[in-house]
Amino acid sequence: MATAFSEITKPCPLCREVSQARQTEQVEQYLCPRCDRFDITGSASSILWGSPLSGRTLANASGWIRENPGFLISSEHLKTLSELRSPSVSERAWKILLELSRSPEIGHKFDLTFGDPIQNWTAISWSIDYTEVEYLFCEYLLPLAYITGNYRTLGLGSGFLGQISISPKGHAQIEQLRQGGSESAVGFCAMWFDPNLTPVWTDAISPAITDAGYEAKRIDNVEHNNKIDDQIVAAIRGSRCIVADFTGNRGGVYFEAGFAAGLSIPVVWTVREGDLSAIHFDNRQYNFIQWSISDLPAFRKRLQNRIEATIGKGPVAK
């Protein structure tokens, strides 16, 4: 059910744009022109008003929240939001291209004046401001022929791009982006690295992925020399499916599952019995496998069956 908003307007605690808002007994709910729809606890809101996000940190947080609508921001999530990996320029351009592809009409054209209120494109592309949006459209996607359009400057540092449309080359790129790791033999796992959950990985998730015919990987056991967030993105892109365990309601798992879903990489959803109610409403719609620490063999078999039913038996089956 969509959140109903009152006529109250308040600045968004993340980006400070004037937003629609309502107050419930537990949380504040916002519909922001930049960040879109999210919930926030009173303690997290107070922290943000006292120590506001800015620059690239704000761009990353606003972009992530927009890609995960309805997310509940608590004080424990603020550290995760403030440490999000900055996407590369090409990744940000692909976000724009994928958003353009949402139009059901092939060849749909529209105009965009940079400098007008375009907070949605700012967040979609994880940009700091409209000048970065203009660069991604006019200096990246347009010259590389992923989109077509007519650009002209308007003075005062602003420009206009008219008759924007996805080119045939752009549609081919979109298909490639959506394929993700369709030929991969890797099954990636996103989960909370709490020591108490180690048996869940070693005795259930990892062997279930292996039994289904895929190579089980988790980012803490992948060799890497770069930032761990870069490795997460690379691992997801190179995976055939993602097992996302939401036990502990960790922000990083939301990010990784959402990133995979955006690339059309299948996600298998799991959670510990008793934790399902803590997961955000928009995610509870998925068919979660619930597990108990006292019966990991049953979870292992159910997970193997779900993986095989979703993507078929893998190429490294025993």
C-alpha positions in Angstrom: 0.0 0.0 0.0 1.4 3.4 -0.9 2.1 5.8 1.9 -0.6 8.6 2.2 0.8 12.0 2.8 -0.8 15.0 4.5 -0.6 18.6 3.4 2.3 19.2 5.7 5.5 20.4 4.0 8.9 20.1 5.7 12.5 20.2 4.5 13.9 16.7 3.8 16.4 15.8 6.6 18.7 14.3 4.0 18.8 16.9 1.2 16.8 19.8 2.6 14.4 20.0 -0.4 10.9 21.0 0.5 9.0 17.7 0.8 5.6 16.3 1.8 5.7 14.7 5.2 3.6 13.1 7.9 4.3 12.0 11.4 3.3 8.6 12.9 3.9 7.4 16.4 7.1 5.7 15.5 8.6 7.5 12.5 8.5 10.5 10.1 7.6 9.7 6.6 8.7 11.8 3.6 8.0 12.1 -0.1 10.9 14.2 -1.3 11.3 15.4 -4.9 15.0 14.3 -4.8 15.2 11.3 -2.5 11.7 10.0 -3.2 9.9 8.1 -0.4 11.5 7.0 2.9 10.8 6.7 6.6 13.1 8.0 9.3 13.3 7.6 13.1 13.3 10.7 15.3 16.9 9.9 16.5 18.2 9.6 13.0 16.5 12.8 11.9 18.0 14.7 14.9 21.5 13.4 14.0 21.1 14.6 10.3 19.9 18.0 11.4 22.9 18.4 13.7 25.4 16.9 11.2 24.0 17.3 7.7 25.3 15.2 4.8 26.9 17.2 2.0 28.7 16.9 -1.3 29.4 13.4 -2.6 28.2 11.8 0.6 24.8 13.4 0.2 24.7 12.5 -3.5 25.4 8.8 -2.7 22.9 8.6 0.1 20.1 10.4 -1.8 20.7 8.2 -4.8 20.7 5.0 -2.8 17.5 6.0 -0.9 15.8 6.7 -4.2 16.7 3.2 -5.5 15.3 1.7 -2.3 12.0 3.5 -1.8 10.3 3.2 1.5 13.5 2.4 3.4 13.5 3.1 7.1 16.5 5.2 8.1 17.5 4.5 11.7 20.5 6.0 13.5 22.4 2.7 12.9 21.9 3.1 9.2 23.5 6.5 9.0 27.1 5.2 9.1 26.3 2.9 6.2 24.7 5.7 4.2 27.7 8.0 4.8 30.2 5.4 3.7 28.5 4.3 0.4 30.8 3.7 -2.5 30.7 6.4 -5.1 29.7 4.9 -8.5 32.1 5.5 -11.4 31.1 8.0 -14.1 30.1 5.2 -16.4 28.0 3.5 -13.7 26.1 6.8 -13.1 25.5 7.2 -16.8 24.1 3.7 -17.0 21.7 4.6 -14.2 20.4 7.4 -16.4 20.1 5.1 -19.4 18.3 2.4 -17.4 15.9 5.0 -16.1 15.2 6.3 -19.6 14.4 2.7 -20.6 11.5 2.6 -18.2 9.3 4.4 -20.7 6.9 1.9 -22.3 7.0 3.8 -25.6 10.0 3.0 -27.9 11.4 6.2 -29.3 9.8 8.4 -26.6 11.3 11.9 -26.6 11.4 14.6 -24.0 13.2 17.8 -23.2 15.4 18.7 -20.2 16.5 22.2 -19.1 19.5 21.9 -16.8 19.1 24.4 -14.0 15.4 23.8 -13.6 14.3 21.7 -10.6 15.6 18.3 -11.7 16.2 16.8 -8.3 14.9 13.4 -9.5 17.7 13.2 -12.2 20.2 14.4 -9.6 19.3 11.5 -7.4 18.9 9.0 -10.2 22.4 9.6 -11.3 23.9 10.0 -7.8 25.0 13.5 -8.7 25.8 16.4 -6.5 23.9 19.0 -8.6 22.5 19.7 -12.0 25.9 20.5 -13.5 26.9 16.8 -13.1 23.6 15.7 -14.5 24.2 17.9 -17.6 27.7 16.4 -18.0 26.4 12.8 -17.9 23.7 13.6 -20.5 25.6 15.9 -22.8 29.3 15.0 -22.4 28.9 11.3 -21.9 25.7 9.6 -23.2 25.2 12.0 -26.1 28.7 12.0 -27.6 29.0 8.2 -27.2 25.7 7.9 -29.1 23.8 6.1 -26.4 21.1 8.8 -26.6 20.1 11.3 -29.3 19.1 14.9 -28.7 19.7 18.5 -29.6 21.8 20.5 -27.2 22.2 24.2 -26.8 23.5 26.5 -24.1 21.1 29.0 -22.5 23.7 31.2 -20.8 24.4 31.6 -17.1 26.0 28.1 -17.0 22.8 26.3 -18.0 21.9 24.3 -21.1 18.9 22.7 -22.8 18.8 19.2 -24.3 15.7 18.7 -26.6 14.1 15.6 -28.1 16.1 13.2 -25.9 15.6 9.6 -26.9 17.5 6.3 -26.5 19.5 5.4 -29.6 19.7 1.8 -31.0 23.2 1.6 -29.6 21.7 2.7 -26.2 19.1 -0.1 -26.4 21.9 -2.6 -27.0 23.8 -1.3 -24.0 20.7 -1.6 -21.8 20.3 -5.2 -22.8 23.9 -5.9 -22.0 23.5 -4.2 -18.6 20.4 -6.2 -17.8 22.0 -9.5 -18.6 24.4 -9.2 -15.7 26.3 -12.4 -15.2 24.0 -14.7 -17.1 26.8 -17.0 -18.1 28.4 -17.0 -14.6 28.9 -20.0 -12.4 29.0 -17.9 -9.3 26.4 -17.7 -6.6 27.0 -14.6 -4.4 25.8 -14.2 -0.9 24.9 -10.9 0.8 24.5 -11.3 4.6 25.4 -9.9 8.0 28.9 -10.8 9.0 28.0 -11.5 12.6 30.0 -14.3 14.2 26.7 -15.9 15.4 25.7 -16.4 11.8 28.9 -18.1 10.7 27.2 -21.6 10.9 24.4 -20.3 8.6 27.0 -19.6 5.9 29.2 -22.7 6.4 26.5 -25.3 7.1 23.6 -24.0 5.0 24.0 -21.2 2.5 27.4 -22.1 1.0 26.8 -25.8 0.6 23.3 -25.1 -0.8 24.8 -22.9 -3.5 27.5 -25.6 -4.2 24.9 -28.4 -4.3 22.9 -26.3 -6.8 25.9 -26.3 -9.1 27.4 -22.9 -8.5 30.6 -21.5 -6.8 29.6 -20.0 -3.5 31.2 -16.6 -2.8 31.0 -14.1 0.0 32.9 -10.9 -0.1 34.9 -11.6 3.0 36.4 -14.7 1.4 37.3 -13.1 -2.0 40.9 -12.0 -2.6 41.0 -8.3 -3.3 43.3 -5.3 -3.2 40.8 -2.6 -3.8 38.1 -1.0 -1.7 35.7 -3.7 -0.4 32.7 -1.8 -1.9 34.3 -2.0 -5.3 34.7 -5.7 -4.9 31.0 -6.1 -3.9 29.9 -4.4 -7.0 32.2 -6.4 -9.2 31.2 -9.7 -7.5 27.5 -9.0 -8.0 28.0 -8.0 -11.6 29.9 -11.3 -12.2 27.3 -13.6 -10.4 24.5 -15.8 -11.8 22.3 -15.1 -8.7 22.4 -13.5 -5.3 21.3 -15.1 -2.0 20.4 -12.1 0.2 19.9 -13.0 3.9 18.1 -10.1 5.7 18.7 -11.4 9.2 19.7 -8.3 11.3 18.0 -5.9 8.8 21.4 -4.7 7.6 21.6 -1.7 5.2 24.3 -3.3 3.1 22.2 -6.3 2.3 19.4 -3.9 1.0 22.0 -2.2 -1.2 23.4 -5.4 -2.6 20.0 -7.0 -3.3 18.7 -3.8 -4.9 21.8 -3.4 -7.0 21.4 -7.0 -8.3 17.7 -6.6 -9.0 18.5 -3.4 -10.9 20.7 -5.5 -13.2 18.0 -8.2 -13.5 20.3 -10.7 -11.6 17.9 -13.1 -9.7 17.8 -12.6 -6.0 16.9 -15.4 -3.6 15.5 -13.9 -0.4 16.1 -15.5 3.1 15.7 -14.5 6.7 15.8 -15.9 10.2 12.5 -16.9 11.7 11.2 -14.0 13.7 13.1 -11.3 11.7 10.7 -11.1 8.8 8.5 -8.4 10.5 11.6 -6.1 10.8 12.1 -6.1 7.1 10.7 -3.1 5.3 7.2 -3.5 3.9 8.3 -3.1 0.2 10.7 -6.0 0.6 8.3 -8.3 2.5 6.3 -8.8 -0.7 9.0 -11.3 -1.9 8.9 -15.0 -1.1 11.4 -15.3 1.8 12.8 -18.6 2.9 12.7 -18.4 6.7 15.2 -20.5 8.6 16.0 -21.7 12.1 19.4 -22.1 13.6 18.2 -25.3 15.1 17.4 -26.9 11.7 20.0 -25.7 9.2 19.9 -28.9 7.1 16.3 -28.2 6.2 17.2 -24.6 5.3 20.1 -25.9 3.2 17.8 -28.2 1.1 15.1 -25.6 0.7 17.6 -23.0 -0.5 19.2 -25.4 -2.9 15.7 -26.2 -4.4 14.8 -22.5 -4.6 18.1 -21.7 -6.5 17.6 -24.5 -8.9 13.9 -23.6 -9.5 15.0 -19.9 -10.1 18.0 -20.3 -12.4 18.4 -24.1 -13.0 21.1 -26.5 -12.1 24.6 -24.9 -12.3 27.5 -26.0 -14.5 29.7 -27.2 -11.6 27.2 -29.7 -10.1 28.7 -32.8 -8.5 
